[in-house]
Amino acid sequence: MDSVSAVLIHADSTVFTSDRMDYALSTLSTILPKTLANNIAFVFSNVSTPSLQGLSVPEVFKGAPTFIFDDPIALERDYLYRLGQLISISSQDEDRRIEASEQSALEMLAGLFNWMDSLNLQPVTEVAYLFEKYQNIKAGFNNNFTQMDQATAKKAKIDKLMTRLKENPAVRLSPCSHLALESYARWT
């Protein structure tokens, strides 16, 4: 793949949390080059009032268009589920609601495709380079954290062994043990 038309960031309100979205946005902003800034959009689904308020939105995403997708299939499934549960519902109201959702979805898709048609293709070589760089940095952090965890575990094991050594009567009476234990105390 040589170029990218658009980057769509989908946020589904059924699984949407601000901490997940903050993490995703910060990660994407480090991976995506600035040349893609005009080719990024948000698609909100199953949400009545989409908003990026309360999120740590990186500068690159602040002007991104948003598209609302009220999933008509999910509405129909919910209607059929409630109908099967014999919950009192008006089929005419539900039919109108589903039809309105279908019309809204079609309008949203038309708007999304019109927006995408207005975009210029962007090369992906920079995206691949930045993604590889991000992966290397992340691997470096993970490696450092693993080494720190191993060092902490080793220190805890040495401390435990030194405590057992101090409590051993044969070592306590040894003339050299005093120097070794004192040296270890200064080292830690």
Secondary structure by P-SEA (a helix, b strand, c coil): cccccbbbbbbbcccccaaaaaaaaaaaaaaccccccccbbbbbcccccccccccccccccccbbbbbbccaaaaaaaaaaaaaacccccaaaaaaaaaaaaaaaaaaaaaaaaaaaacccccaaaaaaaaaaaaaaaaaaaaaaaaaaaaaaaaaaaaaaaaaaaaccccccccaaaaaaaaaaaac
